[in-house]
Amino acid sequence: VRLADTDLVIEVERDLTSLTSLPYYLRRQGFQSDARVLSTATLEADAETAAALGVDLVLEVVRVRLADGEPISLERARFPAERFPDLLDRALSGSLYELLQSEYGLEPGEAEERIEVVAAGAGEARLLGVARGAPLLTVARTTWDADGRPFERSHDLFRGDRARIVVRARSVGAADAWCTWPASPPRWAARAPPRTRPRSGGWSACPRASPRSCAARG
């Protein structure tokens, strides 16, 4: 992600093959990372969130992400309420991933993100300091823990004039093109394309370059 302004240039290279928080990248480059919490709530999950997390009740945190006090993104994150009791009573202006790791023993595993360009509505424009109709990058994300259990469904809106997505791709050799499935595949395995599902004997032809393809990596 590249964020630029007349007096502020923040360049963050985000490797989409790893799962690291934006505050980590900002701190590593010497910028002050912060968030302004707009609202928190315990909600009944809508259809999309229920399908992603497999729960009926969620905790929602809505924040504006800041870098050196400047708005970068509008974040709306939802988590299973039963799994993270008292989460909304904690300090929520830092990294939520780091909070979940330290307070709940969570080990993030992998995430699936879908990125699109949308126009800023009136409320979003006001919060992010852009004109109504300005382009925004929306990132819809589902995140699983190390055991394959989904724990986050979120939607982030990044200012289009301050964001650049960088993706690195690597060639995968034939020796890396196989992986084993565990005895009990995680919940998302049922949604995998047919060619990546287990064959007899427990082996599946699935390239390691495809993050959601393999349940275990060699």
Salt bridges, closest charged atoms under 4 A:
ASP5 OD2 - ARG162 NH2 2.46
GLU11 OE2 - ARG2 NH1 2.55
GLU13 OE2 - ARG168 NH2 2.04
ASP46 OD2 - ARG78 NH1 2.98
GLU48 OE2 - ARG153 NE 3.27
GLU48 OE2 - HIS155 NE2 3.18
GLU60 OE2 - ARG76 NH1 3.37
GLU60 OE2 - ARG78 NH2 2.71
GLU70 OE1 - ARG162 NH2 3.79
GLU75 OE1 - ARG63 NH2 2.95
GLU75 OE2 - ARG65 NE 3.34
GLU98 OE2 - ARG27 NH2 2.61
GLU103 OE1 - ARG90 NH1 3.17
GLU110 OE2 - ARG212 NH1 2.57
GLU110 OE1 - ARG217 NH2 3.07
GLU112 OE2 - ARG114 NH2 3.75
GLU113 OE2 - ARG14 NH2 2.53
GLU113 OE2 - ARG141 NH1 3.10
ASP145 OD2 - ARG83 NH2 2.63
GLU152 OE1 - ARG141 NE 3.46
ASP156 OD2 - ARG141 NH2 3.10
ASP161 OD2 - ARG159 NH2 2.79
ASP176 OD1 - ARG208 NH1 3.46
